[in-house]
Amino acid sequence: MRQTQRLLRKSFWGRSYEELARLSNIALKLEGIKGPSGPYVLHDFRGPDSVSDCKVMSDADIGGFSTAHLDWVSQAASSRTPTSPDADAPATPYARFHGTISNELPPEKLEIKRSGYAGWRTQDRPPTIFGRSLWDIDPYTYLAVRIKSDGRSYFINVQTDSIVPTDLHQHRLFTKRPGEWETVMVKWNDFVRTNHGFVVEPQTEMLRQKVKSIGFGLTDRVPGPFELCIGRMWATNHLEEADVDETAASHEGELKNRHGETISWRNQ
């Protein structure tokens, strides 16, 4: 029975039914007038299939030597760790993004000048009877992520259904307690539009009604191992859910414009 239910959810009609139920719930609660009644879960890792819905990338795709993996950690394994995604609740499954960064260049590809990156993102969601499956996060102010970081310089990457498919909206993942679970919240309006690692000028607003994917990237090019654990990602209007409030922080990130000037997140 469980296998049948899983296949139904993955089918075209199963996805269409879930989307119809979601839209009907919005209409019944008058959320279009009153605003959303609760958070909007974008992706979590409650089941083993959840990591299959994600795409892992690294410089190995162009001949480099970095490694990257996204593994699902079950509830049983999670309960054996010192901290869980919710410290005051039973341990829950999560995804473990890990590997090793190498700056070594592929000797047979002289056109490659830089190496040393890894990342992952959610896959493009398959269509339903209502058309392409895109997240509409316009009614929400914040992106919230439940993570456990190793303290390295990660970026949150958001891709929309824009006319420039290589554009990304990026924000540094600032954490306060590396090695511990925490909830980080970032204003959607604070993301910076980039293309191939450079800030795009002039900046344009994110297409918040047409979000295609969300993920994380590590581009600090520091050789060695990395590990980032992710419990879930959701859109919300409730700042009190955060352990780390990016709206109250002033940081300089690693993003630069084409003039070499460093981007300050508060100024965006």
C-alpha positions in Angstrom: 0.0 0.0 0.0 2.8 2.5 0.9 4.5 1.7 -2.4 1.3 2.4 -4.3 0.8 5.7 -2.5 4.4 6.8 -3.3 3.9 6.0 -7.0 0.6 7.9 -7.0 2.3 11.0 -5.6 5.0 10.7 -8.2 2.5 10.3 -11.1 1.2 13.2 -13.2 -2.3 12.8 -11.7 -1.0 12.3 -8.2 0.9 15.6 -8.4 -2.1 17.3 -10.0 -4.3 16.2 -7.2 -1.9 17.5 -4.5 -1.7 20.8 -6.3 -5.5 21.0 -6.5 -5.7 20.3 -2.8 -3.2 23.0 -2.0 -4.9 25.6 -4.2 -8.3 24.7 -2.8 -7.0 25.1 0.8 -5.7 28.6 -0.1 -9.1 29.6 -1.5 -11.1 28.1 1.4 -9.0 30.0 3.9 -9.1 33.2 1.9 -5.3 33.4 2.0 -5.4 35.6 -1.2 -7.1 38.3 0.9 -5.9 37.7 4.5 -2.4 36.4 3.6 -1.0 32.9 4.2 -2.1 31.1 7.4 1.1 29.3 8.0 4.6 28.4 6.6 5.0 26.9 3.1 7.4 23.9 3.1 9.5 24.0 -0.1 11.6 20.9 0.5 12.4 18.6 3.4 14.2 15.3 3.8 11.6 13.1 5.6 11.9 10.3 3.1 14.8 8.6 1.3 13.4 9.7 -2.1 13.9 13.3 -1.1 17.6 13.3 -2.0 16.7 11.9 -5.5 14.8 15.1 -6.1 18.1 17.0 -5.8 21.0 17.5 -8.2 24.6 17.5 -6.9 27.3 19.5 -8.8 31.0 20.0 -8.5 34.1 20.9 -10.6 34.3 17.2 -11.3 31.7 17.8 -13.9 34.3 19.7 -15.9 37.2 17.4 -15.1 38.2 18.8 -11.7 39.0 16.7 -8.6 36.5 18.0 -5.9 34.0 15.4 -4.6 30.4 16.1 -3.5 27.7 13.8 -2.1 24.2 14.3 -0.8 23.2 11.5 1.5 19.9 10.8 3.3 20.3 10.3 7.1 17.4 8.3 8.5 15.5 9.0 11.7 17.2 6.1 13.5 20.7 7.4 12.5 19.7 11.0 13.3 18.7 10.0 16.9 22.2 8.6 17.5 23.8 12.0 16.8 24.4 14.5 19.6 22.0 17.1 18.1 18.9 16.6 16.0 17.3 19.1 13.5 14.9 20.1 16.3 16.7 20.0 19.7 13.5 19.9 21.7 11.7 17.4 19.5 12.4 13.8 18.4 15.2 13.3 15.9 14.1 13.7 12.3 15.7 12.6 9.0 17.9 15.1 7.1 20.3 15.4 4.2 24.1 15.4 4.6 26.0 17.4 1.9 29.7 16.5 2.2 32.8 15.9 0.2 36.3 17.4 -0.4 37.3 20.6 -2.2 40.3 20.5 -4.5 41.8 23.4 -6.5 43.7 21.1 -8.7 43.1 21.8 -12.4 42.6 19.1 -15.0 45.9 18.8 -16.9 44.2 17.8 -20.1 41.9 20.8 -20.2 44.0 23.9 -20.5 41.0 26.2 -21.0 39.9 25.5 -17.3 41.4 28.3 -15.2 39.6 27.9 -11.9 38.4 24.9 -9.9 37.3 24.1 -6.3 33.5 24.3 -6.0 30.6 22.0 -5.0 26.9 22.5 -4.6 23.4 21.0 -4.9 19.9 22.2 -5.8 16.4 20.8 -6.0 15.5 19.4 -9.3 13.1 21.1 -11.6 9.7 20.0 -10.4 7.7 17.9 -13.0 4.5 19.5 -14.4 0.9 19.0 -13.3 -2.4 19.5 -15.0 -2.1 23.2 -14.1 1.2 23.5 -16.1 4.8 24.0 -14.9 5.4 23.4 -11.2 6.9 26.5 -9.8 6.9 27.8 -6.2 5.0 31.1 -5.6 6.6 32.5 -2.5 5.4 36.1 -3.1 3.1 36.1 0.0 6.1 35.4 2.2 8.9 37.6 3.5 11.5 35.1 4.5 13.3 32.0 3.4 14.0 29.7 6.4 16.4 26.9 6.5 17.2 24.4 9.2 20.9 23.5 9.0 24.0 22.4 10.8 27.1 23.9 9.2 30.8 23.3 9.5 31.4 27.1 9.5 32.6 27.3 5.9 31.4 30.0 3.5 28.3 28.6 1.8 25.8 30.4 -0.4 22.1 29.9 -0.7 21.1 29.8 -4.4 17.7 30.5 -5.8 16.8 30.1 -9.4 13.7 31.5 -11.0 12.0 31.0 -14.4 13.6 34.1 -15.8 14.5 34.9 -19.4 18.2 34.4 -18.6 18.4 30.8 -17.5 22.0 31.2 -16.0 20.9 33.9 -13.6 21.0 33.0 -9.9 19.8 34.9 -6.8 22.4 34.4 -4.0 22.9 35.2 -0.4 25.6 34.1 2.1 24.6 31.5 4.6 25.6 33.2 7.9 25.5 31.0 10.9 26.1 31.6 14.6 26.7 28.0 15.9 28.8 25.9 13.6 28.4 22.2 14.5 24.9 22.7 16.0 21.5 22.8 14.4 20.0 26.2 13.9 17.3 28.0 11.9 18.6 30.7 9.6 16.2 33.2 7.9 16.9 35.4 5.0 14.6 38.0 3.5 13.7 37.1 -0.1 14.3 40.8 -1.1 17.9 40.5 0.2 19.1 38.0 -2.4 21.5 39.4 -5.0 21.1 38.6 -8.7 24.3 37.1 -10.2 25.4 35.4 -13.4 28.4 33.1 -13.5 29.6 34.3 -10.1 29.4 38.1 -10.8 26.7 40.5 -9.6 24.4 41.7 -12.4 23.9 45.4 -12.9 21.3 46.8 -12.8 19.7 44.6 -10.2 16.1 43.4 -10.8 13.6 41.9 -8.4 13.4 38.2 -8.0 10.4 36.6 -9.8 8.9 35.5 -6.6 5.9 33.9 -8.3 8.2 31.6 -10.4 10.9 30.0 -8.2 12.3 26.9 -9.9 14.9 25.6 -7.4 16.7 26.3 -4.2 20.1 24.9 -3.2 23.5 25.6 -1.6 26.9 26.1 -3.0 30.5 26.2 -1.6 32.8 28.4 -3.6 35.5 29.5 -1.0 38.0 27.4 -2.9 39.6 26.3 0.4 41.0 22.7 -0.1 39.8 20.1 2.3 36.6 18.4 3.6 33.2 20.0 4.0 29.9 19.1 5.6 26.5 20.8 5.6 23.4 19.1 7.0 20.0 20.3 5.9 16.7 19.5 7.7 14.2 21.4 5.6 13.6 24.7 3.7 10.4 26.7 3.9 8.9 30.2 3.3 7.4 32.0 6.2 6.4 35.4 7.6 7.3 34.6 11.2 10.7 36.0 12.1 10.4 34.4 15.6 11.2 31.0 14.0 14.8 32.1 13.5 17.9 31.4 15.5 19.9 33.7 13.1 18.2 36.9 11.9 20.0 38.1 8.8 17.9 41.3 8.8 19.8 42.5 11.9 23.2 41.7 10.6 25.7 43.6 8.5 28.0 41.3 6.6 30.3 41.5 3.6 30.1 38.5 1.4 32.3 37.0 -1.3 30.2 38.2 -4.2 31.8 40.9 -6.3 30.6 43.0 -9.2 32.5 43.1 -12.5 34.5 46.1 -11.1 35.9 43.9 -8.3 33.8 45.7 -5.6 32.7 43.5 -2.7 28.9 43.3 -2.1 27.5 44.3 1.3 24.3 42.4 2.1 22.8 45.2 4.1 23.0 47.5 1.2 21.0 45.3 -1.1 
